[in-house]
Amino acid sequence: MTSLSSTFSGDLLQVVRDQTPGTNTSLHMDNCGSALMPVPVIEAIQNHLDREIAVGGYVAQEQQSEALEGAYRSIATLLGAKRSEIALTGSAVEAWAKAFYSIPFERGDNLVTAFNEYCSNFVSFLQIEKRFGVEVRVARAGEGGKLDLDHLESQVDGRTKVVAIAQVPSSSGQVNPVHEVGQIARRKGVLYLLDACQAVGQMRVDVGETGCDMLAGTSRKFLRGPRGVGFLYVREGTLDRLDPVFLSNQAAAWVDDHAYNLRTDAGVFEDWERSVVNQLGFGAAVDYLHSLGPEKCFDRISSSARKLRDRLYSLPGVTGTCPADASAAIITFNKKGMAAADVKQKLAQQGINVQIASVAHTRLDLSARGIDTTVRVSPHYYNSEDELDRFLNAVEALA
């Protein structure tokens, strides 16, 4: 797919919107939940479903082997990784869990995470704490609500098995200092697991720059792919420190009656059974981003988020609930005299999609800030200025 334009001009915006059928039916502002798919992704999915109907799943997969391989290469290029360092899974949660549970924890070990870690990850920490007696250490928020790097480093010692954080928390627009955390992990010689679910697709994520050993992400958010696909990066050489828990004939070869050989690349974390149609859609989504120019898209998303946050937080009756240093395209707010659920419902009645972030998602962060629920909005590069105006007018008129 060739580049559509050298700049994200008005013409390119119109092309992108024309290639996004969902913009005709809704004002979609929940892109950090699940973004609207563009036509190339939709066609990749529909065409493969037709192919499976015609020849069956096995033959259809064989016919698309090159396109499937292309999905690996495309996401590897976006992340600055090698093809052999990429695994495709059924979700980001699955990708993250397969990496995390492969760490050989022992009683007396500890792990270090951040105050704004996501619920799915944190309950896994608590399970390991319960199962093995592993201590869960939480790096606190420092000045201005930022992750306190000095405190994080002080929590890492000789029994720390992993530092595990999210690059962008799901309930605020903060961006954690992932590069600096990577430097700490590298100095201390501990594994570094990065949840980049909310980052990949909206900002530059380079695995070499972050210094992470493992990174998990998803198709359905800012990459604009289908649900049901996640990806896992595992840095070359890291497998020597891991013991994969969930094996299949995709991950290992049965070589003798009582012996098997593990794969020596990230594919050791894959299952043989997969949603080929969704993985083809995922590959088309990453290819689409490459065709537009990732940096151009990232700049557009960042600019739209900054303008929207500033204007939204200046509206009467609106209380911004993002930390002061928020810079990602996740914007949270509450409306005076209204429950977050009521705000969501009334906006939905006007064809505006938003979401709610609750204390159940990032309990340590939101509870410390006295927030039970808050409205979450997240613009994408395909959202027009007129759409942002319409959203702001709708919020201002709520009562």
C-alpha positions as CSV (number, residue, x, y, z in Angstrom):
1,M,0.0,0.0,0.0
2,T,1.5,3.4,-1.0
3,S,1.6,6.4,1.1
4,L,-1.5,8.6,0.7
5,S,0.2,11.9,1.5
6,S,3.3,13.4,2.9
7,T,1.3,15.4,5.5
8,F,-1.9,14.9,7.4
9,S,-3.7,17.5,5.3
10,G,-7.4,18.1,5.0
11,D,-7.5,16.0,1.9
12,L,-5.9,13.0,3.7
13,L,-8.3,13.4,6.6
14,Q,-11.2,13.1,4.1
15,V,-9.7,10.1,2.5
16,V,-9.2,8.4,5.9
17,R,-12.8,9.2,6.9
18,D,-14.1,7.9,3.6
19,Q,-12.3,4.7,4.3
20,T,-13.8,4.5,7.8
21,P,-17.5,3.6,7.4
22,G,-18.2,3.9,11.1
23,T,-17.8,7.7,10.9
24,N,-21.1,7.8,8.9
25,T,-23.1,6.3,11.8
26,S,-21.5,7.6,15.0
27,L,-19.1,10.1,16.6
28,H,-16.7,7.6,17.9
29,M,-14.6,8.8,20.9
30,D,-13.7,5.5,22.5
31,N,-10.6,4.7,20.5
32,C,-8.7,3.5,23.5
33,G,-11.4,0.9,24.0
34,S,-12.0,-0.2,20.5
35,A,-11.4,2.0,17.4
36,L,-13.3,2.0,14.1
37,M,-11.8,-0.3,11.5
38,P,-10.9,1.1,8.0
39,V,-12.0,-0.5,4.7
40,P,-8.7,-2.4,4.1
41,V,-9.2,-4.2,7.4
42,I,-12.9,-4.9,6.8
43,E,-12.1,-6.3,3.3
44,A,-9.3,-8.5,4.6
45,I,-11.7,-10.0,7.2
46,Q,-14.7,-10.3,4.8
47,N,-12.5,-11.8,2.0
48,H,-11.1,-14.5,4.3
49,L,-14.5,-15.4,5.7
50,D,-15.6,-15.9,2.1
51,R,-12.4,-18.0,1.4
52,E,-13.1,-20.2,4.5
53,I,-16.7,-20.7,3.3
54,A,-15.5,-21.8,-0.1
55,V,-12.5,-24.1,0.7
56,G,-12.5,-24.6,4.5
57,G,-10.3,-23.2,7.2
58,Y,-7.1,-25.2,6.5
59,V,-6.9,-24.6,2.8
60,A,-7.8,-20.9,3.3
61,Q,-5.0,-20.5,5.8
62,E,-2.5,-22.2,3.4
63,Q,-3.6,-19.8,0.7
64,Q,-3.0,-16.8,2.9
65,S,0.3,-18.0,4.5
66,E,2.3,-15.1,2.9
67,A,-0.2,-12.5,4.2
68,L,-0.1,-14.1,7.7
69,E,3.6,-13.9,7.7
70,G,3.3,-10.3,6.6
71,A,1.4,-9.5,9.8
72,Y,4.4,-10.5,11.9
73,R,6.8,-8.5,9.8
74,S,4.5,-5.4,9.8
75,I,4.1,-5.2,13.6
76,A,7.8,-6.1,14.1
77,T,8.8,-3.1,11.9
78,L,6.4,-0.8,13.8
79,L,8.0,-1.8,17.1
80,G,11.6,-1.9,15.9
81,A,11.8,-5.6,16.6
82,K,12.9,-8.7,14.7
83,R,10.3,-11.0,13.2
84,S,11.5,-13.8,15.4
85,E,10.7,-11.7,18.5
86,I,7.0,-11.5,17.7
87,A,4.2,-13.8,18.7
88,L,0.5,-13.4,17.9
89,T,-2.1,-14.4,20.5
90,G,-5.9,-14.1,21.1
91,S,-5.7,-10.9,23.1
92,A,-3.3,-8.5,24.8
93,V,-4.3,-10.0,28.2
94,E,-3.3,-13.5,26.9
95,A,0.0,-12.1,25.5
96,W,0.8,-10.4,28.8
97,A,-0.2,-13.4,30.9
98,K,1.8,-15.9,28.9
99,A,4.9,-13.7,29.4
100,F,4.2,-13.0,33.0
101,Y,3.4,-16.6,34.1
102,S,6.5,-17.9,32.3
103,I,8.7,-16.1,34.9
104,P,10.0,-18.7,37.3
105,F,8.9,-17.2,40.6
106,E,10.0,-18.7,43.9
107,R,9.0,-18.0,47.5
108,G,10.8,-15.0,48.8
109,D,10.9,-13.3,45.4
110,N,9.3,-9.9,44.7
111,L,8.0,-8.0,41.7
112,V,7.8,-4.2,41.2
113,T,4.9,-2.4,39.5
114,A,3.4,1.1,39.4
115,F,0.5,2.7,41.3
116,N,-1.5,3.0,38.0
117,E,-1.3,-0.6,36.9
118,Y,-4.2,-2.2,35.1
119,C,-6.6,-4.5,37.0
120,S,-6.0,-7.6,34.8
121,N,-2.3,-7.4,35.4
122,F,-2.6,-6.6,39.1
123,V,-4.9,-9.6,39.9
124,S,-2.2,-11.8,38.3
125,F,0.3,-10.2,40.7
126,L,-2.0,-11.0,43.6
127,Q,-2.4,-14.6,42.4
128,I,1.4,-15.1,42.3
129,E,1.6,-13.5,45.7
130,K,-1.0,-16.0,47.0
131,R,0.5,-19.0,45.2
132,F,4.2,-18.5,45.9
133,G,4.5,-15.9,48.6
134,V,5.9,-13.3,46.1
135,E,5.9,-9.8,47.5
136,V,4.1,-7.2,45.3
137,R,5.9,-3.9,45.6
138,V,4.2,-0.8,44.2
139,A,6.1,2.3,43.1
140,R,4.2,5.3,44.3
141,A,3.1,8.5,42.6
142,G,5.5,11.4,43.1
143,E,5.3,15.1,42.4
144,G,2.4,16.0,40.1
145,G,1.1,12.5,40.1
146,K,4.0,11.2,38.1
147,L,5.6,7.8,38.7
148,D,8.3,8.3,41.3
149,L,11.4,6.8,39.6
150,D,13.6,7.1,42.7
151,H,11.0,5.1,44.7
152,L,10.7,2.5,42.0
153,E,14.4,2.0,41.9
154,S,14.5,1.7,45.7
155,Q,12.0,-1.2,45.5
156,V,14.2,-3.3,43.2
157,D,16.6,-5.6,45.0
158,G,18.4,-8.9,44.5
159,R,15.1,-10.9,44.8
160,T,13.2,-8.8,42.3
161,K,12.2,-11.0,39.4
162,V,10.4,-8.5,37.2
163,V,9.5,-4.8,36.8
164,A,6.0,-4.8,35.2
165,I,4.3,-1.5,34.3
166,A,1.8,-0.1,31.7
167,Q,3.1,2.5,29.3
168,V,-0.2,4.4,29.3
169,P,-2.7,3.6,32.1
170,S,-6.2,2.9,30.9
171,S,-7.9,5.5,33.1
172,S,-5.8,8.6,32.6
173,G,-3.7,10.3,29.9
174,Q,-0.5,9.8,31.8
175,V,2.5,8.3,29.9
176,N,4.8,6.5,32.3
177,P,8.6,7.1,31.8
178,V,9.1,3.7,30.2
179,H,12.6,4.4,28.9
180,E,13.9,5.5,32.4
181,V,12.2,2.4,33.9
182,G,14.0,0.3,31.3
183,Q,17.3,1.8,32.3
184,I,16.7,0.9,36.0
185,A,15.7,-2.6,35.1
186,R,18.8,-3.1,33.0
187,R,21.1,-1.7,35.7
188,K,19.6,-4.0,38.2
189,G,19.6,-7.0,35.9
190,V,15.9,-7.8,36.3
191,L,13.2,-8.6,33.7
192,Y,11.1,-5.7,32.3
193,L,7.6,-6.5,31.1
194,L,5.7,-3.6,29.5
195,D,2.0,-3.4,28.8
196,A,1.8,-1.2,25.7
197,C,-1.9,-1.8,25.0
198,Q,-2.8,1.9,25.1
199,A,0.4,3.1,23.5
200,V,1.0,1.2,20.3
201,G,-0.8,2.9,17.5
202,Q,-1.1,6.3,19.2
203,M,2.5,7.1,19.8
204,R,6.0,5.9,18.9
205,V,6.9,2.7,20.7
206,D,10.4,1.3,20.0
207,V,11.3,-1.8,22.0
208,G,15.0,-1.0,21.8
209,E,14.5,2.5,23.2
210,T,12.3,1.3,26.0
211,G,14.7,-1.4,27.0
212,C,11.9,-3.9,27.7
213,D,12.4,-7.6,27.6
214,M,8.7,-8.3,26.9
215,L,5.9,-6.2,25.5
216,A,2.2,-6.9,25.1
217,G,-0.2,-5.1,22.9
218,T,-3.6,-5.3,21.1
219,S,-5.1,-5.0,17.7
220,R,-8.4,-3.4,18.6
221,K,-7.4,-0.1,20.1
222,F,-5.4,2.6,18.3
223,L,-4.1,0.2,15.7
224,R,-7.7,0.0,14.4
225,G,-7.8,-3.8,13.9
226,P,-10.4,-6.4,14.9
227,R,-11.0,-7.8,18.4
228,G,-9.5,-11.1,19.2
229,V,-5.8,-10.5,18.4
230,G,-2.9,-9.6,20.7
231,F,0.8,-9.5,20.1
232,L,3.8,-10.2,22.3
233,Y,7.4,-9.1,21.8
234,V,10.1,-11.1,23.5
235,R,13.6,-9.8,23.2
236,E,16.1,-12.2,21.7
237,G,18.0,-13.9,24.6
238,T,15.2,-13.5,27.1
239,L,13.8,-17.0,26.6
240,D,16.7,-18.4,28.6
241,R,15.3,-16.7,31.7
242,L,11.7,-17.9,31.1
243,D,9.8,-21.2,31.5
244,P,6.7,-21.1,29.3
245,V,3.6,-22.5,31.0
246,F,1.1,-23.1,28.2
247,L,2.5,-25.3,25.5
248,S,0.9,-26.5,22.3
249,N,2.2,-28.2,19.1
250,Q,2.8,-24.6,17.8
251,A,5.2,-23.9,20.8
252,A,7.0,-27.3,20.9
253,A,7.8,-30.3,18.8
254,W,7.1,-33.8,20.3
255,V,10.3,-35.5,19.4
256,D,10.2,-38.7,21.5
257,D,7.8,-40.6,23.6
258,H,8.8,-38.6,26.7
259,A,10.5,-35.6,25.1
260,Y,9.7,-32.3,23.4
261,N,11.8,-29.5,22.0
262,L,10.7,-25.9,22.6
263,R,10.8,-23.3,19.9
264,T,13.7,-20.9,20.3
265,D,11.8,-17.8,19.2
266,A,8.7,-15.9,20.4
267,G,6.5,-18.4,18.7
268,V,6.9,-20.6,21.9
269,F,4.1,-18.4,23.3
270,E,1.6,-19.2,20.5
271,D,-1.2,-21.7,20.2
272,W,-1.7,-23.8,17.1
273,E,-5.4,-22.9,16.9
274,R,-5.8,-19.3,16.0
275,S,-8.3,-16.9,14.4
276,V,-6.7,-16.6,11.0
277,V,-9.3,-14.1,9.8
278,N,-8.6,-11.8,12.7
279,Q,-4.9,-12.0,12.4
280,L,-5.2,-11.1,8.7
281,G,-7.3,-8.2,9.7
282,F,-4.7,-7.2,12.3
283,G,-2.0,-7.3,9.6
284,A,-4.1,-5.1,7.3
285,A,-4.5,-2.6,10.2
286,V,-0.8,-2.3,10.8
287,D,-0.1,-2.1,7.1
288,Y,-2.7,0.7,6.9
289,L,-0.9,2.7,9.6
290,H,2.4,2.2,7.7
291,S,0.7,3.4,4.5
292,L,-0.4,6.7,6.2
293,G,2.9,7.3,7.9
294,P,3.0,6.4,11.6
295,E,4.7,9.6,12.8
296,K,2.1,11.7,10.9
297,C,-0.7,9.8,12.6
298,F,0.9,10.0,16.0
299,D,1.3,13.8,15.6
300,R,-2.4,14.1,14.6
301,I,-3.6,12.1,17.6
302,S,-1.4,14.0,20.0
303,S,-2.5,17.4,18.7
304,S,-6.2,16.5,18.7
305,A,-5.9,15.1,22.3
306,R,-4.1,18.2,23.5
307,K,-6.7,20.6,22.0
308,L,-9.6,18.5,23.2
309,R,-8.3,18.3,26.7
310,D,-7.7,22.0,27.0
311,R,-11.1,22.9,25.6
312,L,-13.0,20.3,27.6
313,Y,-11.5,21.2,30.9
314,S,-12.4,24.9,30.3
315,L,-16.1,24.1,30.0
316,P,-18.3,25.2,32.9
317,G,-19.4,22.3,35.1
318,V,-16.6,20.1,33.8
319,T,-14.0,18.7,36.2
320,G,-10.9,17.2,34.6
321,T,-9.8,14.0,36.2
322,C,-6.5,13.5,34.3
323,P,-3.3,14.2,36.2
324,A,-1.6,17.5,35.4
325,D,1.1,15.8,33.2
326,A,-1.4,13.9,31.0
327,S,-0.3,13.9,27.4
328,A,-1.8,10.7,25.8
329,A,-5.1,10.5,23.9
330,I,-7.0,9.4,26.9
331,I,-9.0,12.2,28.5
332,T,-11.2,11.8,31.6
333,F,-13.7,14.1,33.2
334,N,-16.8,14.4,35.2
335,K,-19.8,16.7,34.8
336,K,-21.1,18.6,37.8
337,G,-24.3,17.1,39.2
338,M,-24.3,14.0,36.9
339,A,-23.1,10.5,37.3
340,A,-20.6,9.3,34.8
341,A,-23.0,6.6,33.6
342,D,-25.7,9.2,32.9
343,V,-23.2,11.3,30.9
344,K,-22.4,8.2,28.8
345,Q,-26.0,7.4,28.2
346,K,-27.0,10.9,27.2
347,L,-24.1,11.2,24.8
348,A,-25.0,7.8,23.4
349,Q,-28.5,9.1,22.6
350,Q,-26.8,11.7,20.4
351,G,-24.7,9.1,18.6
352,I,-21.6,9.9,20.6
353,N,-19.6,6.9,21.9
354,V,-17.6,7.4,25.1
355,Q,-16.7,5.0,27.9
356,I,-16.4,5.0,31.7
357,A,-13.3,4.4,33.7
358,S,-13.9,3.1,37.2
359,V,-11.9,2.4,40.3
360,A,-12.2,-1.3,39.4
361,H,-9.8,-0.7,36.5
362,T,-6.9,1.1,38.2
363,R,-7.9,0.8,41.8
364,L,-4.7,2.1,43.5
365,D,-4.6,5.3,41.3
366,L,-8.3,6.3,41.2
367,S,-9.0,5.4,44.9
368,A,-6.0,7.5,46.0
369,R,-7.4,10.4,44.0
370,G,-10.9,10.0,45.4
371,I,-12.4,9.0,42.0
372,D,-15.0,6.2,41.8
373,T,-16.0,6.6,38.2
374,T,-15.1,9.1,35.4
375,V,-16.0,9.6,31.8
376,R,-13.3,8.6,29.4
377,V,-12.9,9.9,25.8
378,S,-10.1,9.2,23.3
379,P,-9.8,10.8,19.9
380,H,-8.1,9.3,16.9
381,Y,-6.6,10.8,13.8
382,Y,-9.8,10.2,11.8
383,N,-11.9,12.4,14.2
384,S,-12.5,15.7,12.5
385,E,-12.4,19.2,14.1
386,D,-16.2,19.4,13.5
387,E,-16.6,16.2,15.5
388,L,-14.6,17.5,18.4
389,D,-16.7,20.7,18.3
390,R,-19.9,18.6,18.3
391,F,-18.7,16.6,21.2
392,L,-17.8,19.6,23.3
393,N,-21.1,21.3,22.5
394,A,-22.9,18.2,23.6
395,V,-21.0,18.0,26.9
396,E,-21.6,21.6,27.6
397,A,-25.3,21.2,27.0
398,L,-25.7,18.2,29.3
399,A,-27.9,18.8,32.4
